[in-house]
């Protein structure tokens, strides 16, 4: 997801140090959570 979204090549992610990778992964998880909440909110509006 992030590799595609940020136009990163896999080697760019692999070259990051452990803390950078952890930050990227945590950021992705937060973004996915927000997207899921938004999806669920819209879905519940449609259902009534």
Order of alpha helices (4+ residues) and beta strands (2+ residues): alpha-alpha-alpha
